């Protein structure tokens, strides 16, 4: 039960912290391992989220499985009919 509260608290903190504001990061706990999953736009952002999560629960090992997606503008304009 404590793991459920820990995971929920970390997920809420990542969503509500103005410096992070990521609502698409899933946080699960498996024993003393905190697992982060989701997608962000840069490796620096991925690392920062992992670092912040580790600071919130220093007694847990953080496994950061967040992926980095590359978002590029469209090459051509889309025609809408």
HUHUPE-V735956 format. One record per backbone hydrogen bond with DSSP energy under -1.0 kcal/mol. CO is the residue of the C=O (numbers start at 1). NH is the residue of the N-H. If there is no record, write none. Layout:
co->CO nh->NH
co->CO nh->NH
This chain:
co->1 nh->5
co->2 nh->6
co->3 nh->7
co->4 nh->8
co->5 nh->9
co->6 nh->10
co->7 nh->11
co->8 nh->12
co->9 nh->13
co->10 nh->14
co->11 nh->15
co->12 nh->16
co->13 nh->17
co->14 nh->22
co->17 nh->20
co->17 nh->21
co->26 nh->37
co->28 nh->35
co->30 nh->33
co->32 nh->61
co->33 nh->30
co->34 nh->63
co->35 nh->28
co->36 nh->65
co->37 nh->26
co->38 nh->67
co->40 nh->69
co->42 nh->46
co->43 nh->47
co->44 nh->48
co->45 nh->49
co->46 nh->50
co->47 nh->51
co->48 nh->52
co->49 nh->53
co->50 nh->54
co->51 nh->55
co->52 nh->56
co->53 nh->57
co->57 nh->60
co->61 nh->34
co->63 nh->36
co->67 nh->40
